[in-house]
Amino acid sequence: MVNFWDVELVTYNLLQSLGWSYALLTLITHLLLEEKDTTERTEKLSSVTIILQILQTFSLLEILHRLLGKTSSALFPMLLQISGRLFFLFGLVTYQELKGSLVVFSLFLAYSFGECCRYPYYLDQQLGKNTIFLSWARYSGFLLFYPWGLVSEWLVIWNALPFIQSNLYFYFCCVMLLVGPLFGFILLKYMLVQRRKKLQRDVSRKTGS
C-alpha cells in the first residue's frame, strides 16, 4: 500500500528541486548573460523574487514534516533558516531601491545554488538512491554557498538601512546586523557537524563492505 507521506515528500522535494533549478537558470541566463541594463535587471529580479517567495513559503511544510516525525532534521536550525529567508524575501529585497541591486542578485544566486544542492539530494534519498554526486554536493556545496549567502544577507541589510522608514524596523535591522553573523555561525557549525557525521558513515560503510 502506498504511504501518503512518502508520496508527499517525494512530490515536495521534486517540486522544490524543479522550482529552485528554474530560478537558478533564470538568474544565470537572463541576468548574467543577457541583462546588463539596471531597469531590465530590476524586472527580472522582481519576477525571480516572486518565485523564491513561493518556494520559501512552501518550505514551511518542512516544519510540519519534522513535527510529525517524517524527517529527522534538527528543528531549531530549520526554524532559523526558514524565518531568516522569509524575513529577506518578504521584507528587505522588496524595497524598490534594492530590486535591481547586485547584492540582491548575489543573495538570490547563493540561495538558488544552495537549494539546488539540497533538494535533489533529499529527493534522491527519498527514492532510496544514494547518488554519489548528489551526496557530495549536499554536504560540500554549502561550504561555498552558505558563507556566500551570509555575506550577501549582511550586505542587503546594510544597503537597505537608508531606505527604511519605520524606526522600529530600522532598529530591528541594526540588531540583525550584529546578531545575524552569530546565528549564521550556529547554522554553519550545525552543518559542519552533519557533514562530519555523513563522511564518517560513508567511511564506515565502505570499510564494512
Order of alpha helices (4+ residues) and beta strands (2+ residues): alpha-alpha-alpha-alpha-alpha-alpha-alpha-alpha
